Structure formats: structure tokens, C-alpha cells
Amino acid sequence: MKRVGKPVVFIVAILILLFTFTSIFGIKGKNGDNTVTYVKGVSDIRWGIDINGGVEATFTPATSAKPTNTQMDSAESIIKQRLIGENITDYEVYKDYNHGRIIVRFPWKNDEKNFDPQKSIEELSATAQVTFREGNEYTTQTTGSDGQPVYKTPKGTTASNVILQGNDIESAAPEMTTDQTTGKSTYVVSLKLSSSGTTKFAAATKKMVGKIISIWMDDTMISYPTVEEAIANGECQIDGGTNGFTAAEASALANKINAGALPFKLATTNFSTISPTLGKTSLNAMLIAGIIAFVLVGLFMLVVFRLPGLIAVFSLAGQAALSFAAVSGYFPFVNSFTLTLPGIAGIILSIGMGVDANIITATRIKEELWAGKTLDRAISSGDENSFSAIFDGNITVIIVALILMLVFGPSNILSWLFGPSTTGSIYSFGYTLLIGIVGNFLFGVVTTRLMTKSISRFSFARNKWLYGGAAE
Amino acid sequence: MKTFHIGFYKNRKIYFGISIAILVVGLIFNAIFGTQLDIQFKGGAMIKYSYSGDVSTSQIEKAVEGAVKRNVDVTVNKDVKSVSGSKNNLTLTFAGDNSISLNDQKMVLSALNADYPNAGFTSLQVDSVNPTMGRSFFAKCLVAVLIAFLLLDLYIAGRFRKIGGAAAGLFAIVALLHDVAMVYFTFIFFRIPLNDNFIAVVLTILGYSLNDTVVIYDRIRENRKLMGPKTEYSVLVDTSINQTLTRSLNTAGCTFASIAIVFIVGIVYNLASITTFALPMMVGIVTGCYSSICIAGPLYVMWENRKVRKLAARNAEAKEEKLQSEHAETAAEPEKSKTDGSARQPKAVSPKARKKSSRKKSRKRR
């Protein structure tokens, strides 16, 4: 048997406790009045809409024929624009060109008191009103969820003087232009107006050279270009100013303007909403369940397996901590993960399944002791003989967890057949199950063995009874 | 140390009987009550409100049906615990597979408020699913289960070649099907509509049950080395199961206990999405453990014994022919060879070969 140093058991135990503590509470400091999070804890976990409350809805452009790709892009940009404007973070929007569907899922805002999901779905699905207005005077300025300022509600001349309306626009498209002299490429939005729009725009731009014409969707200003010259032929370009547009910015703006050119309502028949109250209740319930399960399984291990049972409690704590860490974004290289109710059930389930490795090993050690082996030999052959069973058994659960993630994930292996879908709450279950198994290997096998071998060198821990053998 | 000495092979008929009886009862239940699909899978609409005070379900039914011209099923749960104190819950389930429009939803709420202005109805949860999308989601889930089964089969085919051959793998699959059926019948028996929880439970139990079976077969392989090729299959398998039984029961116990706690807490807080997940999972863990021990093991023994008997019979025939042509010995010889080890001689070659190869493997691992 390879000798493991005596202090190892204490080092490993302290490391596990430290990891458990930080993964639950995080590491936070105070910078004046602001709390600075250095390492994320349980309170930083992003909860799914089944816990935080929220809305999931599928929209279909209410057009007579199958919506075109341009219409779909435009519908998507309308929805995104409105979500950002409402300062809703963490939303997911998926397009399905084949079925003409747009799936939206967003959690409820934490500070929102009145939960009115019907209203928010209605607001998202209303026909977009695109207007071109004189000047860029606005009433309120807030910060959208993308960090950009959001200007709302026109006032003054901007409110009174509407130059163009949605039906004056024929189309908008992103284009790339290359400067002849510098050779630098920039992106612009090229605009084509209808005949009525051309007349109106020609008259307005003639008067307003050097002034601003702002573009609004609903109540929100989406762009405010300055008129460089009179535009008489109904075709013009909007460039991104001194910095220029990126390709994404140009196509986003074009999509939004198109929403005015191709007006349609978004119909929704498929939606689900959950109030934050219901979700918070479920979260509390699951927390209680998790704590009881942990204590019960820990007690069971202590009573049945004695010293290896105590070590199992440490490995179980480490495993639970790993689950928290994997969803909260504890490790800088692992993104935080939206945790849903089935996800929490997965953590609790893997607390139960997770002791499997400890049980297999401890049972094996006990058997070897009763077969008359010395303590050291029992421990080493117990470890050796149990590894293949632990390994094989866990592989099957890993296969299943991966399938759950692949099938219920955001863009999944079945998307080509059934179209994209939102991240189901089961996705989170697959993830926590997978992490549970990884934790089972890491803590149930690696740290458990180190601790067992190390502690067995202390004279107080030489009694075979402690490992389930006969009392000496 | 306490060791079990349960004759799993001897009692096999009892286990098969229990399983078949449950399956038959399940099938009868299924035939009578049919299979309910959740609105997630078939389309439909459900609204859940919280309110205070007393309401009459029949009056609510009339008010809602008047508002949206659609039959509705009304259920009331009183004193439901929530973070904002105890409230009563009202669940409206609309008949048919069609979703509900936002407008109808508003009309329902105003009809309720008109009848009970002081109840303060607040919408807790709304699910409205378009039937086409529901069916497509259902199809997707079934494909997911299929993929899982195929992958696990591939794993079994590769893994079990080493520890017991194709037959062992086949019986592992039988045990898996047994468990899926049990989980399915749990949903039928407790009248839980099949939803995405069902898919999650089925997949988890597939993994869990196979895990159990693998541990047992792994022990069988190890014991074949220790006990030698002459040991009866029934003895070999029974010994292996009894040795792993402590582990199987302990693990199943821990897993069962943790999910049972989830179930109890779900009941206390009246969280249907939790209880409909936890209950079938509890059943699945029990049957997953049971099927690996009581179904897969004995079936494997029966199969191997049959092979042995066949071989013996073929040997006997061959010998008889030989004897007849040589006119030397009596016809009683082949009869006798059925019972002693000599009949199994051809079979003895393969475990030996396997023993060698697996010994090499284990050395590498070290």
C-alpha cells in the first residue's frame, strides 16, 4: 500500500469544509456601501422561472401566409427591443423559421411588486409602431438590461411632428460599404421608402439638413441620425456616426425598422406564467427537503459504517458544495447555470446516490476485515476491488444525464426535427445529476480514499471495529 | 459480519409472479382508466389562482363557463402554505385540447371578481399549450427515451461482453423494461398525467437500475474467477447477489430516503410539480433495485442452465452415436454424464480463457 502522510486527513477535511463554506456563502467584501462579490455563493444562483416566477410564451406572426424570414427577424428584434426596454435581463428568445414560431422565456423582475403576466405578454405581442420624428427630445432616460441607455416617450416637437410612419417605409436592410480611399469597411442601414414616404421625407429633409430625425419603436427611441443632405429619391442610408455600426448593430436596427414596414401582430396561444410567490414557496420547500435529506443520509452512514461513514459525510458535503459551485458560477471558468426545481431535486437525488461510492468501498473493506485481513490490507484491497463497480455503475447515470441535457437543452440534438425550444426545467436536472456523479468520483473516490488511508495510520483509528470489523 | 443467504434462484418463481401480477394489475388499470397526458403533451389550458375567504366550486364553474363558453373543472385546495402566508388555491382546468387566449383569461378573472369581489383572486400559474406544439414536444420526449435506450444498449453490448455475454446484456434490458413499465404504471395508478417529469424519471431510473445490475454482474465475473468454472450457475449468481445485497439495499435506501423527503415536503407544501416527480422516482428506485436482484439474476441463471442442458443433450447424442458405431459401451453412460461435470466440459474452456484475459486487464488497471 502506498503510504499516505498522517496530516493528509486533516488537510483534506479542512479543504472540503472551506470549499463547502465558500460555495454556500461565497466570498464577499464591502466597498463602501456596495457588496463586492469575489466568489459567488448560493445567493448568487440564477433561479429558473419556476422559482423566480416568469413567463414563457410562443409567438407566431399573425400573417395570412407563412411568415417570411425577414418578418421573423423583425418580430424577434421587436421582442428583444421591448424586453431590453423593460429592463428584463436573462431572457431567452429562439426563432424557428420552419414553424414560424418565436419562443420567449423571461424571469420576473426581482423588484416587481405587481405580477401581471397577461399584460406583459400583451405588450410583447402588440403590433410595433415605428415612427420617424423631428428632433430627439425624450421624457425619461433609464438603463436597459443590455447596459445601454433607453430613451422613452417623445416630447415637444418630437412628440408633435411625426415625419414618417411604418407604412411609409418599404424596407430596411443592413449593408456593408467600403470607403474608396481608406479601404475601411463599415456597416450601414439602407432604407427604401414608399412613394408617399418619399414625398414626405423629401420635404422634411430639405428643411432639416444638419438636424436630427429620431426613429422610434412604440415609445422607445431606437436611433437618432442627423440629416446630412436632402433626400429626394426615397433611398437613404443611416450610418453609425463616428464609430460606425457593427454588423450586428446594423442588422438589429434594420430589423426594427422593418417591423414598421411589415406590420403584424404577434399571436400567442402557447404560454405559461408562474407567479414569484408560488416559486419562492417551492424553493423554501426544496431547501428544507435538501437539509433533511443530507442530515438523514449522514446519520445513516455514521451509524452503519462508523469511521468510513464519518469520512463519507465529508465527501458528501464536498459533493453538495460542488453542485452549488457548478450552478452559482463559483469557478470563474464555469458559467453560472439557471437552477430550476427539478435541478434542485437532482442535487438532492445525487446526495442519496452519491454515497454509493462510499457504501461500495466501505462494505468491501468490512468484508475483507471479516475475511481475516489486516486493517491496511483490507483498506487497500477494498479500494482496489470496488473501483470497477463504482466506475461502471456511474457511467450509466452519466449517459442518462447527458441525454437529458442534450434533449432538453436550448439548442438540442433534436432541434432539426422538432424546432428549437426553450431550455426546459429538466435541462437543469440533467446538469445537477451529471455534476453529482462527477462529485461522486471526486469526493466519494479520491478524497475518501486519501482520508481513509491517512487516518488509519493514527493509533486511535487502528481498531477494526471502527471500520465495521469485530471489536478488539 | 452478517451475510445474507437468500436463494434468489430457488425463489425465482415468486419474484416473477409478483412482477407479472403487478404488471397485469397495471395493464387492467390502464385499460379501465386510460392514459392521461398532461396539457404539456396534448395541449389545453390550466389556471391557478390564490384567494382568501370561501367560494363555491359550482358557482365558479358556472361563472367561468358563462365567461368563456367552455367546460371547466374546478378544484380548491385550502390553506396552502406559501411565503406570503396561508391562502386558498383555486385551479381551473379547461376541457379539451385547445389553448386559451389572453382575452379569455381576462374574462375569466373579471367573471370571478364579479362573483367574489372580496376574494382577491391573483393568478399564480397559467399554462396554455397549443395542441400541435404539445404533441411535437411529446414526440420529442419519446425520441429522447428511445435514444437513451439505444445508447444504454450499446453500452450494455460493449460492457457485458466481458462480464456475462449477450445473454446477460439481454436480461439487463429485460430488467430495464420492467422498471420503465413500473414507473409508467405508477403514473397510471395514481392518475398522474404523463408530463416531462415522467420522461425525467424514466431516464433516471434507466441509469439507476442499470447501475445496480452492473454491480451485480461485476461481482459474478469476479466470483467466477474465485469459485472456478465448475460451480453451478445458480450458486455463483446467488452468492454474488447476496454479497452485493448489503450495498444494493444501503444505496437504494439512501436514495429512496432522500427522494421520499422531497415527496413529503412536496405534500406539505402542496407542490404538484414536486410530488408527481418524487413519487414515481421512489417507485422507480425500489423496482430498479428489485429488478436487478430478483429478475435479471435468476433469468440469467435459467438461461445458462438451459444452455448447459442443451450442450449436455448434444454431447449425449454425439456420444451415443459414437458408441453405437463402436458397439462397445452401454447406453447408460450418456445419461450419467448429464449430472456430473464432464458434460459441461466444452463450456469450461471459455471461462478459463476469459479468466486469463480479465486478469490481464486488471493488472493493467493497477
Interface residues (C-beta under 8 A of the other chain):
Chain A: D50 T58 R101 F115 P117 Q118 I121 E122 T268 T269 N270 F271 S272 T273 I274 S275 T277 L278 K280 T281 S282 N284 A285 M286 I288 A289 I292 A293 L296 V297 F300 M301 V304 L341 P342 A345 I348 L349 I351 G352 M353 V355 D356 I359 I360 T363 K366 E367 L369 W370 E384 N385 F387 S388 A389 D392 G393 N394 I395 T396 V397 I398 I399 V400 A401 I403 L404 V407 F408 I413 L414 L417 F418 G419 S421 G424 S425 I426 F429 L433 G468 G469
Chain B: M1 K48 S50 K81 S82 V83 S84 S99 I100 S101 L102 Q105 K106 T122 S123 L124 Q125 V126 D127 S128 V129 N130 M133 S136 F137 A139 K140 C141 V143 A144 I147 A148 L151 L152 Y155 R159 D196 N197 I199 A200 L203 T204 L206 G207 Y208 L210 N211 D212 V214 V215 D218 R219 E222 Q243 T246 R247 N250 T251 G253 C254 T255 F256 A257 S258 I259 I261 V262 I264 V265 G266 V268 Y269 L271 S273 I274 F277 A278 M281 R365 R366
